[in-house]
């Protein structure tokens, strides 16, 4: 499986990677420059992709990423430009809305270019643009593209398809969009100081072995760490592209966001799918361990504190709640649920789900949507069994990766002072 991920990432790189010692020439979409790229060594080798930590050759990669000759990050190498001109992608969803709201309120920000599809609104500080980052020059007119490229000082790339059922090949458009934004940053006259933030996911570390300790806030390119859902695998492939680009970029591995305003959840979120399916199944799963979930507004604040930090932020930060709450406290103590549902072990719950998936009808798929995420919940059930057998119940529920947050807490006051979610949030979910 990990060889498939590596091969797909290489394919994307071969088709989209830019090749020039000065970052000026772009590989054509049909791979016309592929042979030249391979000869000049610009594409990462198979050994490099499989290595746990990246090492950029000092003589072949532009050294504007803040890297020492051995490839390790050098703090403080990118200066914050004020007032900031921000390009933000990803308008839909609660996080995108909170990001835009905070950007417009920030005294540091002079202008916000918002890539939306279609265009939504116009404000003095906001330039709302109908654009498609997967197209050449984002599908913009030459004049508009040049205006953005020459003025932007911060790029926040938040647009990504949210679907855990798809294979990595379904995310090629998202990966290509990330590559296009790299081109934009490299073409900037102030590229040494353009800051880019990529909202990645803990899914890119979905195969991490928690026995090794918390997943570090470091660049890790071992493809086996990303094996699982295509969503996380696509984030992994994108990370390979941006870390080799030469721009100053911080990849943010963002964890589970615990619903939105007033207790609302996105209907396609796995947790809401679990709850809805559990009602139909007549039971909720018990799980060992805790949940390091976050509020949308706190995630938005952490992103902007990172973007506008005086010191250049590290290449990778983990945005998960430093203070977890027990699964039992969040789930099992919700009395309004217990009137209609019982509580069973996660493996027992999954066994019932799997039996319902056999010869499932259209009504079953509508009432038990977890059937569509069968492999995802299988992994959670197996992870729960592993936690209980090893007696490591202080870990993340369902065997999900534990992530270190020491670096992000040093960068973001919001992260340093974050409290665990609890009864207030869970009761709001029920009330909604």
HELIX and SHEET records of a PDB file:
HELIX    1   1 UNK A    2  UNK A   16  1                                  15    
HELIX    2   2 UNK A   34  UNK A   40  1                                   7    
HELIX    3   3 UNK A   46  UNK A   50  1                                   5    
HELIX    4   4 UNK A   93  UNK A  105  1                                  13    
HELIX    5   5 UNK A  136  UNK A  139  5                                   4    
HELIX    6   6 UNK A  142  UNK A  151  1                                  10    
HELIX    7   7 UNK A  168  UNK A  171  5                                   4    
HELIX    8   8 UNK A  172  UNK A  186  1                                  15    
HELIX    9   9 UNK A  191  UNK A  193  5                                   3    
HELIX   10  10 UNK A  202  UNK A  205  5                                   4    
HELIX   11  11 UNK A  210  UNK A  212  5                                   3    
HELIX   12  12 UNK A  223  UNK A  226  5                                   4    
HELIX   13  13 UNK A  230  UNK A  243  1                                  14    
HELIX   14  14 UNK A  261  UNK A  263  5                                   3    
HELIX   15  15 UNK A  270  UNK A  281  1                                  12    
HELIX   16  16 UNK A  296  UNK A  307  1                                  12    
HELIX   17  17 UNK A  327  UNK A  330  1                                   4    
HELIX   18  18 UNK A  335  UNK A  338  1                                   4    
HELIX   19  19 UNK A  346  UNK A  357  1                                  12    
HELIX   20  20 UNK A  362  UNK A  367  1                                   6    
HELIX   21  21 UNK A  369  UNK A  373  5                                   5    
HELIX   22  22 UNK A  374  UNK A  390  1                                  17    
HELIX   23  23 UNK A  397  UNK A  399  5                                   3    
HELIX   24  24 UNK A  406  UNK A  411  1                                   6    
HELIX   25  25 UNK A  413  UNK A  416  1                                   4    
HELIX   26  26 UNK A  423  UNK A  431  1                                   9    
SHEET    1   A 7 UNK A 126  UNK A 130  0                                        
SHEET    2   A 7 UNK A 109  UNK A 116  1                                        
SHEET    3   A 7 UNK A  84  UNK A  89  1                                        
SHEET    4   A 7 UNK A 154  UNK A 157  1                                        
SHEET    5   A 7 UNK A 195  UNK A 201  1                                        
SHEET    6   A 7 UNK A 248  UNK A 254  1                                        
SHEET    7   A 7 UNK A 316  UNK A 319  1                                        
SHEET    1   B 2 UNK A 283  UNK A 286  0                                        
SHEET    2   B 2 UNK A 342  UNK A 345  1                                        
SHEET    1   C 2 UNK A 290  UNK A 291  0                                        
SHEET    2   C 2 UNK A 325  UNK A 326 -1                                        
END                                                                             
